[in-house]
Amino acid sequence: MRIDKSTVQKVEHALRFATAEGMAYGAVMGFGDNYIVAFAVAIQTSSFLIGILCSVPGFLASLAQLWDAAIVRKMKSRKAVVITFALLQGLMFIPMLALAFIHNGSVGWWLVLFATIYSISSALTSPAWGSIMAEVVPEHLRGRYFSFRGSLSTLSNTIAFLAGGIFLTFLVHKALWGFAILFGAAFLARMISSGLLTQLYEVPQKDKPVQQASSGSFIRNLFSSNLGRYMLFLFSMSFAVNIASPYFAVYQLHSLNQSYFVFAALGTASSVATLLTISRWGRAADRIGNLKVLLMTSCLIPLVPLFWLFSKNLAYLGIVQAFSGLAWAGFNLCSVNYLYDATAAGERTKYLGYFNCGNGLAAGLGALLGGYLMTHVPAFNGYQVLTVFLISGVLRATAALVFLPGLKEVRKVSTVPAAELFHILTGGRPADRRFSHRRFSLIHHHEPATSESSKSGSIND
C-alpha cells in the first residue's frame, strides 16, 4: 500500500514537531512535576496530606478518563482535546507558584486542589494523543520512534531537573521563591509544548468504521482476553509501584535530609540511564517484540525499592537510581507500545481511556495504602518508609509472576539469538537501524500510515 506524497510530508512535519514537543514537555516534568512533592515538604505539609497529594489527584484523574472518548466526540477532534487540556494543565502552575507566598494552615489543601486539576487535565490529553500518534507511526517503527522522542524528552527533563536542584541549593534560605520560579518555568514550557501540539497530524476518521468498546465488554474481557490480562498485569504493577514511589522524595528530603542538589543529582542518575538505554530497548522491541522486553524489565523493577534498604551512601544510591532508570526505560516504552499494537484504530481512544483510568485508580490506591503503611508498619533499619519499600518490591515481583507467563505477543516478531539480543542492548545496531525523520519519510512511501485494521479482533485473543 502506497501513500500520496502530501500525506508523507504532513506526517514527517508532524513528527518533527512531536519530537520537539516531547522536549518541551520534558522541561515541564523537570521543572514542575519532579518538584511538586518537594514543594509540599518545603511548605511543611504533613505526611498525611502528602499521602493525599500523591494519591487523590491521580485517582480522580483516572476516573476522568472514562469520559475522554465522550469529550472527543463532543469536541469532534482528538487534537482539539489534546490542545485544550494541555493549556489548562499548564495554567495550573500559576496558582501553584502563588502558594509559595501564602502562609496559612490551608496552603497544603490548596496545593492538593491545584495538583488535582493539573493531573486531570494531563490525564485527559493522554488517550487522544496516544490514539493520534499510534495511527501516524507504523507498528514496526514504534520502538525506534518513541524511544528517539523519549530520549530527547528525557534529556530535557534531566537538564531541567538538575538545573532546578542547583537553583534551589543556591536559594536554600529562600527556597519558596525558588519553587515559584521553577513552576513559572514549567508554565512557560507547557505553553511552548501546547503551541507545538497544534502541529499534530490527525489521520482523518471519516472513512474508518468507529468501533465502540463498552465499559461492560471491557470489564468482561479483563479476565478472558489477552489484552485484558495484560491490563490486569499493568494495574497490579502500578498498584505495587505506587505503594512506595511517591515516598522516595519524602525519604530523601525529610528522613535523610538530603540537599536539593543531591536530590536532583540522584534523580539525574536515573534520567541519564534512561537516556542511554531507551533507544536500545526500542530497537530490541522492534526486533523481538514488546512482550519480551517487558519480561526482562519486570525481573529488574522489583529489585529497585529493595536496593534502597541497605545503604544511605550517595554513590551507592546513585548506582541504584541508574539501575532504576535502565529498567524503567524499557518497561515504560514497551508497556504503552504493546497497547498500541493490541488495539484497533477505531477503538484505541476508548481503550486507552479505560487503561489510563484503571492504571490511575491502581496507582492512587497504592499511594493511599503506602501513606497508611508509613505510620502503621514496624521500622526497617530505623525507618518505617523502608518497610514500605520492601512491601512494594515483593508485590511488584508477585504481579510479574502471576500475570506475565500467560501473555502472548500480538504482532509477528523475529526470533533473535541471545548473542544478537545482547549486541542490540549493549553495542547497538548499525547506523541505518537508528531512527531518523528523513529515513522515516522514505519508509512511509512504501508503508501504510497505520496497519491497525488487521488488529480489530486482537482484544478478544
C-alpha positions in Angstrom: 0.0 0.0 0.0 1.3 3.4 -1.0 0.6 6.8 0.4 0.5 10.1 -1.5 3.4 12.4 -1.2 1.5 15.1 0.5 0.5 12.8 3.3 4.1 11.7 3.8 5.2 15.3 4.1 2.4 16.0 6.6 3.5 13.0 8.7 7.2 13.9 8.6 6.4 17.5 9.5 4.1 16.4 12.4 6.7 14.0 13.8 9.4 16.6 13.8 7.1 18.9 15.9 6.0 15.9 18.0 9.7 15.3 18.8 10.2 19.0 19.7 7.0 18.9 21.8 8.5 15.9 23.7 11.5 18.0 24.6 9.3 20.9 25.8 7.2 18.5 27.9 10.4 17.0 29.4 11.1 20.5 30.7 7.6 20.7 32.2 8.4 17.5 34.0 11.8 18.6 35.1 10.9 22.0 36.4 7.4 21.1 37.6 6.2 17.6 38.2 9.5 16.5 39.8 9.3 19.2 42.4 5.7 19.2 43.5 6.3 16.7 46.4 9.5 18.6 47.3 7.5 21.8 47.4 5.0 20.1 49.7 7.8 19.1 52.0 9.2 22.7 51.9 5.9 24.2 53.0 5.8 21.7 55.9 2.9 19.7 54.7 2.0 16.8 57.0 2.8 13.2 56.0 -1.0 12.6 55.8 -1.5 15.4 53.4 1.5 14.4 51.3 -0.2 11.0 51.0 -3.3 12.7 49.8 -1.3 14.8 47.3 0.3 11.6 46.0 -2.9 9.7 45.6 -6.0 11.7 45.2 -5.1 13.8 42.1 -4.1 10.7 40.2 -7.1 8.8 41.5 -9.6 11.5 40.3 -7.6 11.9 37.0 -8.1 8.3 36.3 -11.8 8.5 36.8 -12.0 11.5 34.5 -10.6 9.4 31.6 -13.8 7.4 31.5 -15.3 10.4 29.7 -12.3 11.0 27.4 -13.9 9.4 24.4 -17.2 11.2 25.0 -15.2 14.5 25.2 -13.6 13.7 21.9 -17.0 13.1 20.3 -18.3 16.3 21.8 -15.4 18.4 20.5 -15.2 16.4 17.3 -11.5 16.3 17.3 -8.9 14.5 19.3 -6.4 17.2 18.5 -8.6 19.9 20.0 -9.0 17.8 23.2 -5.2 17.5 23.5 -4.5 21.2 23.0 -7.3 22.4 25.2 -6.4 20.3 28.2 -2.6 20.8 27.7 -3.3 24.6 28.1 -5.4 24.1 31.2 -2.7 21.8 32.7 0.0 24.5 32.1 -2.2 27.2 33.6 -2.3 25.3 37.0 1.3 26.2 37.6 0.3 29.9 38.1 -1.8 29.3 41.3 0.7 26.7 42.5 3.6 29.1 42.3 1.4 31.7 44.1 1.2 29.3 47.1 4.8 30.0 47.8 3.8 33.4 49.1 0.8 32.3 51.2 1.4 31.4 54.8 -1.5 29.8 56.4 -2.6 26.3 57.5 -4.7 25.6 54.4 -1.9 26.0 51.8 -1.4 22.3 51.6 -5.0 21.7 50.8 -4.9 24.3 48.0 -1.8 22.5 46.6 -3.8 19.3 46.5 -6.7 21.1 44.7 -4.5 22.7 42.0 -2.5 19.4 41.6 -5.7 17.6 41.1 -6.9 19.9 38.3 -3.4 19.6 36.8 -3.5 15.8 36.9 -7.0 15.6 35.4 -6.0 18.0 32.6 -2.9 15.9 31.9 -4.8 12.7 32.0 -7.4 13.9 29.5 -4.8 14.6 26.9 -3.2 11.2 27.1 -5.7 8.8 25.3 -6.4 11.3 22.5 -2.7 12.0 22.0 -1.8 8.3 22.1 -4.6 7.5 19.6 -3.3 10.1 17.1 0.3 9.1 17.4 -0.4 5.3 17.1 -2.1 5.9 13.8 0.8 8.0 12.4 3.7 5.9 13.5 3.8 2.4 11.8 3.9 -0.5 14.3 7.3 -1.8 13.0 8.8 1.7 13.8 7.2 2.5 17.1 10.0 1.2 19.3 12.5 3.3 17.4 10.4 6.5 17.1 9.1 6.6 20.6 12.5 5.7 22.1 14.0 8.5 19.9 11.4 11.0 21.1 11.7 9.7 24.7 15.4 10.0 24.8 15.2 13.7 23.8 12.4 14.3 26.3 14.4 12.6 29.0 17.5 14.7 28.1 15.4 17.9 28.5 13.8 16.5 31.7 17.3 15.7 33.1 18.7 19.2 32.3 15.7 20.9 33.9 15.6 18.7 36.9 19.4 19.1 37.7 19.2 22.9 36.9 16.3 23.1 39.4 18.2 21.3 42.1 21.2 23.6 41.7 19.0 26.7 41.6 17.2 25.6 44.8 20.5 24.9 46.5 21.7 28.5 45.8 18.4 29.8 47.2 18.4 27.4 50.1 17.3 30.2 52.5 14.7 31.4 50.1 13.6 28.0 48.8 10.0 29.0 48.3 11.0 31.8 45.9 13.0 29.1 44.1 10.0 26.8 43.8 7.9 29.7 42.5 10.4 30.4 39.7 10.7 26.7 38.8 6.9 26.5 38.5 7.0 29.6 36.4 9.5 28.0 34.1 7.3 24.9 33.9 4.3 27.1 32.9 6.3 28.6 30.1 7.5 25.2 28.9 3.9 23.9 28.8 2.8 26.9 26.8 5.5 26.1 24.3 4.5 22.5 24.3 0.9 23.4 23.7 1.9 25.6 20.7 3.8 22.6 19.2 0.8 20.4 19.7 -1.1 22.4 17.1 1.2 20.7 14.5 -0.1 17.2 15.3 -1.3 15.3 12.3 -4.7 13.7 13.0 -5.5 11.0 10.5 -9.0 11.7 9.1 -11.5 9.4 10.6 -14.4 9.8 8.2 -13.6 6.7 6.2 -12.9 4.5 9.2 -15.5 2.5 11.0 -15.7 3.6 14.6 -15.9 0.6 16.9 -17.3 1.4 20.3 -15.9 -0.6 23.2 -18.4 -0.5 26.0 -17.2 -0.5 29.6 -19.2 -3.7 30.2 -17.4 -5.6 27.5 -14.1 -4.2 28.7 -14.7 -5.5 32.2 -15.8 -8.9 30.9 -12.7 -9.2 28.8 -10.3 -8.4 31.6 -10.0 -12.0 32.7 -10.7 -13.8 29.4 -8.7 -11.9 26.7 -5.0 -11.4 26.2 -5.4 -7.6 26.3 -7.5 -7.8 29.5 -4.9 -10.0 31.3 -2.2 -7.6 30.1 -4.1 -4.6 31.6 -4.5 -6.5 34.9 -0.8 -7.0 35.0 -0.1 -3.3 34.5 -2.8 -2.4 37.0 -1.2 -4.7 39.6 2.2 -3.4 38.9 1.0 0.2 39.1 -0.6 -0.5 42.5 2.6 -2.2 43.8 4.9 0.5 42.5 2.9 3.4 43.9 2.9 2.0 47.4 6.5 3.2 47.5 7.1 5.6 44.6 5.6 8.8 45.9 7.6 8.5 49.2 11.1 8.3 47.8 11.3 12.1 47.8 9.9 12.2 51.4 12.6 9.7 52.5 15.4 11.6 50.7 14.4 15.2 51.8 12.9 14.5 55.2 14.4 11.3 56.6 17.9 11.6 55.1 17.9 15.4 55.0 19.5 15.5 51.5 20.0 18.9 49.9 18.0 19.8 46.8 21.2 19.4 44.8 21.7 15.8 46.0 18.0 15.1 45.5 18.2 16.3 41.9 21.6 14.7 41.2 20.3 11.3 42.2 17.2 11.8 40.0 19.5 12.8 37.2 21.4 9.5 37.5 18.1 7.7 36.8 17.4 10.0 33.8 20.8 9.6 32.3 20.5 5.8 32.5 17.1 6.1 30.7 18.7 8.4 28.1 21.5 6.0 27.4 19.3 2.8 27.2 15.9 3.8 25.9 16.9 3.7 22.2 18.4 0.3 22.7 15.2 -1.0 24.3 13.3 0.5 21.4 15.4 -1.3 18.8 15.2 -4.5 20.7 11.4 -4.2 21.0 11.1 -3.7 17.2 13.0 -6.9 16.6 11.9 -9.3 19.4 8.6 -7.7 20.4 7.4 -5.6 23.3 6.5 -8.5 25.5 10.0 -10.0 25.7 11.3 -6.6 26.8 8.6 -6.4 29.4 9.6 -9.8 30.7 13.2 -8.7 31.1 12.5 -5.4 32.7 9.8 -6.9 35.0 12.6 -9.0 36.5 14.6 -5.9 37.3 11.9 -3.5 38.6 11.1 -5.4 41.8 14.7 -5.0 42.8 14.7 -1.2 42.8 13.0 -0.5 46.1 14.8 -3.4 47.7 18.2 -1.9 46.9 17.2 1.2 48.9 17.1 -0.9 52.1 20.8 -1.5 52.6 22.7 1.8 52.4 22.5 5.6 52.6 25.8 6.0 50.8 25.3 8.6 48.0 27.5 6.7 45.5 25.5 3.5 46.2 22.2 5.3 45.8 23.4 6.8 42.5 24.0 3.3 41.2 20.6 2.2 42.4 19.0 5.2 40.6 20.9 4.4 37.4 19.7 0.8 37.6 16.1 2.1 38.1 16.4 4.3 35.0 17.6 1.4 32.9 14.8 -0.9 34.0 12.0 1.7 33.7 13.2 2.9 30.3 12.3 -0.4 28.7 9.2 -1.1 30.7 7.6 2.3 30.2 8.3 2.3 26.5 7.1 -1.2 25.7 4.1 -1.2 28.1 2.5 1.6 26.0 3.6 0.3 22.6 2.1 -3.1 23.4 -1.2 -1.4 24.0 -0.9 0.4 20.6 -0.3 -3.0 18.9 -3.2 -4.7 20.7 -6.0 -2.2 19.9 -7.6 -1.2 16.6 -7.6 2.4 15.5 -11.3 2.9 15.8 -11.4 1.8 19.4 -8.0 2.9 20.6 -9.0 6.2 22.3 -11.7 4.4 24.3 -9.4 1.6 25.3 -6.5 3.9 26.2 -9.0 5.8 28.4 -10.1 2.6 30.1 -6.4 1.6 30.6 -5.4 5.0 32.0 -8.4 5.0 34.3 -7.6 1.6 35.7 -4.0 2.4 35.9 -4.6 5.7 37.7 -7.0 4.1 40.1 -4.5 1.4 40.9 -1.8 4.0 41.4 -4.0 6.1 43.7 -5.0 3.1 45.8 -1.3 2.1 46.0 -0.3 5.6 47.1 -3.1 5.7 49.7 -2.0 2.3 51.1 1.6 3.4 51.2 0.6 6.6 53.1 -1.3 4.4 55.6 1.6 1.9 56.0 4.1 4.7 56.6 2.7 5.1 60.1 1.5 1.5 60.8 4.4 -0.8 60.0 7.5 -1.6 62.0 10.7 0.1 61.1 13.4 -1.5 58.9 16.9 -0.2 59.7 15.3 2.6 61.7 12.8 3.8 59.1 9.2 2.8 58.6 9.3 4.0 55.0 11.9 1.3 54.2 9.4 -1.3 55.3 7.1 0.2 52.7 9.8 -0.1 50.1 10.2 -3.8 51.0 6.5 -4.4 50.7 6.4 -2.7 47.3 9.3 -4.8 46.0 7.6 -8.1 47.0 4.3 -7.1 45.4 6.0 -6.0 42.1 7.6 -9.4 41.8 4.2 -11.1 42.6 2.4 -9.1 39.9 5.0 -10.2 37.3 5.0 -13.8 38.4 1.2 -14.1 38.3 0.3 -12.3 35.0 3.3 -12.3 32.6 3.6 -16.1 31.9 0.1 -16.2 30.4 0.5 -13.3 28.0 1.4 -13.5 24.3 2.8 -11.1 21.7 0.2 -9.6 19.4 2.4 -9.0 16.3 4.8 -11.0 14.3 8.4 -10.6 15.6 11.8 -12.1 14.9 13.4 -14.9 16.9 16.7 -13.4 17.8 19.6 -15.4 19.2 20.7 -14.4 22.7 24.1 -13.2 21.4 22.4 -10.8 18.9 20.0 -9.6 21.5 22.9 -8.9 23.8 24.6 -6.9 20.9 21.4 -4.9 20.4 21.2 -4.0 24.1 24.8 -3.3 24.6 26.5 -2.5 21.4 23.6 -1.1 19.3 22.8 -1.7 15.7 24.3 -0.3 12.5 23.5 3.4 11.9 20.7 2.8 9.4 18.8 1.0 12.1 18.5 4.1 14.2 15.5 6.3 13.9 15.7 9.5 11.8 12.8 11.6 10.5 14.3 11.6 7.0 14.5 7.8 6.8 11.0 7.6 8.3 9.6 9.6 5.4 11.2 7.3 2.9 9.8 4.2 4.6 6.3 5.9 4.6 6.3 5.8 0.8 6.0 2.1 1.0 4.3 1.5 4.3 0.7 2.5 5.4 0.4 5.2 8.0 -1.4 2.7 10.1 -1.9 -1.1 9.7 -4.3 -1.4 12.6 -7.2 -2.8 10.6 -5.7 -6.2 10.9 -5.8 -5.9 14.6 -9.5 -5.4 15.0 -10.0 -8.8 16.7 -6.9 -8.7 18.9 -8.8 -7.6 22.0 -10.5 -10.9 22.2 -7.4 -13.0 21.9 
